[in-house]
Amino acid sequence: MSRFNLKPNFSYRDLLYKVLIFIATVAVITYFMPRDGKFNYQFDIGTPWKYGQLIATFDFPIYKDEQIVKHEQDSILATFQPYYLLDKKVGDSLLQKLRTDYQHGQLRQLLPPNYFAHIERKLSDIYNTGIMPTDTLKALRQDSTVGIMVIDDKLANSYPLERLYSVKTAYTYLLHADTTAFSPYVLRRCPLNDYLSPNLTFDKQRTESAKKEALSNYSWANGIVLSGQKIIDRGEIVNAKTYNILESLRKESLKRSESVGQKRLMWAGQALYVCIFMLCFMLYLELFRKQFYNNKSSLSLLFSLITIYCVITSLMMSHTIFNVYILPYAMLPILIRVFVDSRTAFLSHVITILLCSIVLRYPHEFILLQLVAGMVSIYSLRELSQRSQLFKTTFFVTMSYAILYFAFELITENDLSKMNVSMYIYFVVNGVLLLFTYPLMFLIEKTFGFTSNVTLVELSNINTPLLRRMAETVPGTFQHSMQVANLAAEAANGIGANSQLVRTGALYHDIGKMENPVFFTENQTGGINPHKQLSYEQSAQIVISHVTNGLKLADKNNLPKVIKDFIATHHGRGKTKYFYISWKNEHPGEEPDENLFTYPGPNPFTREQAILMMADAVEAASRSLPQYTEETIGNLVEKIIDSQVADGYFRECPITFKDIANVKAVFKEKLKTMYHTRISYPELKK
């Protein structure tokens, strides 16, 4: 009867599950968080510094401007000479080929001996200098390279580009090296190209080492900022010098964060940050929402939604995917509001945006916008039962984003011409994505076993196949269920319970009577009572079977578990009193097998189930009243509900005596309205 059990059953398995889901959530969120360095300031030359006073926390150099660095380094590298390897084997092999061809081929007939000696001598000179591929030589000349370093037997000699040969220039040199003594016409008889091949190859390793050595003495900085030195204060204009200092601070901050030690410290800080917030969230659930804290489905839903949003935000920031403002963060409190409650929805939303904010460059603006959007979404969608409500909520959330950001821009910019129009486009996209909450609810229902108000509204439509069949086959039971639904819904509203849930449960609580309709009084016609042919035990079993038959029908028609719970608990562990008492009256001094007269149960374990049990018994008994007056109705309600309390049906149910008193009052007023009770008119005395 108390709201919470004073001595809840302790389960090591439940504790292990909570520990594991906590650790898994912290690990996943932390794993996906970016750990690259951040510099959380936005600045530009000629604009005022909009943050507080900035003091250097460590010594750092003032780096030169990139254009200056590039110009100075280009000047240093203007005289730099790349390194090339001279491969003597290429020249030796081709000279040997020339000699072989002259001794054993037709070359002897084409060239006189002195011409052959001339070609051999000049080829040797060319290969000693070096032949370079034509494209490479052309590229070096275009880069204004003055020369190269040729490595020959571990000795490096500088050669200007003019002295180097390509295959084409080497061929030309052979023809015209000594035109007075050797005719080019005769030299062309020899296939000179067959003996020309590049023998200079680029040495990348030596070139890079030499380039680094050349730049090693270059100074990247032209000053230093000492720890404790003021850099800039709020309102000061960022000039070129200050801009350079701020850029230097940004570069040095990023460089410091790249070390392994810094990354480990950052990871530890992120893990601790997530742990603190998730622990606070679990403490809130344990202290104020025990029913959700002890329910694995609720706990899984809450932690899954928080984790998913944090992971998506981290991935968007790490890989620069779109803008985080297109992500519908307001969807999270809407979903939690629909399946859990509004306070848990708000706290979950706050926890999520605080966790997401640490991966953003400008977290304060993000927190401000998302907090307001979350509150608007929760307030505007107190109970989702129609698609139109979601459109209204989407409109309000989008407008709250736009109006708040507009106010933020007026505060920071003071100039309408500098409005960031792209942000308003992001807000519109955010609103469109928020509409996907409706189909996502169906997925959550199937995954976590929840039932939303939208589903309950759809199930309470009397045109559904099961209810339509019920109206046709057991019209008396159907009318009884409708009356019980009205009674129970009013009572639920009176004590702040879920009226839509109890209404839907009431419509389906007696569907099992469709299997044996004539055995129930409300469906009997013509005064025929089949129970007269049966024993009390048999009659009791047939009446009790409407609970088990109802559960089978519910399974067959895929009704949600919450509806099945109403079918199972609307009689609890009560007895079929008519047959039970009749048996005892006929067998004085004997005790029957009580299991034959007892419903399978269990007893109600939610307030809504308790309301249905009371409404079902009161509505059925009210039909047997000889007259409907305020006194008879009041006595009936008090008698039935007090007997249920005395029998202990509500011991496992979080309903209070105050709730029961309110339910009684609602039942009395509702029954008086249903049966049109009137005051007795006095007779005129003669």
Secondary structure, DSSP 8 states (H G I E B T S, - for coil): --SS-SS----HHHHHHHHHHHHHHHHHHHHHS--S--------TTSB--SS-EE-SS-EEEE--HHHHHHHHHHHHTT---EEEE-HHHHHHHHHHHHHHHHHSTHHHHS-HHHHHHHHHHHHHHHHH-B--HHHHHHHHHTT--EEEEEETTEEEEEEGGG-B-HHHHHHHHHHS-TTTS-HHHHTTS-GGGG----EEE-HHHHHHHHHHHHHT---EEEEE-TT-EEE-TT-B--HHHHHHHHHHHHHHHHHHTSHHHHHHHHHHHHHHHHHHHHHHHHHHHHH-HHHHT-HHHHHHHHHHHHHHHHHHHHHHHTT-S-GGGS-TTHHHHHHHHHS-HHHHHHHHHHHHHHHHTTSSSHHHHHHHHHHHHHHHHHH-SS--SHHHHHHHHHHHHHHHHHHHHHHHHHHT--GGG--HHHHHHHHHHHHHHTTHHHHHHHHHHHH----HHHHHHHT-TTSHHHHHHHHH-HHHHHHHHHHHHHHHHHHHHHT--HHHHHHHHHHTTGGGGSSGGGSGGG--TT--GGGGS-HHHHHHHHHHHHHHHHHHHHHTT--HHHHHHHHHSSTT-B-HHHHHHHHHHSTT----GGGGB-------SHHHHHHHHHHHHHHHHTT-SS--HHHHHHHHHHHHHHHHHTTTTTTS---HHHHHHHHHHHHHHHHHHTT----------
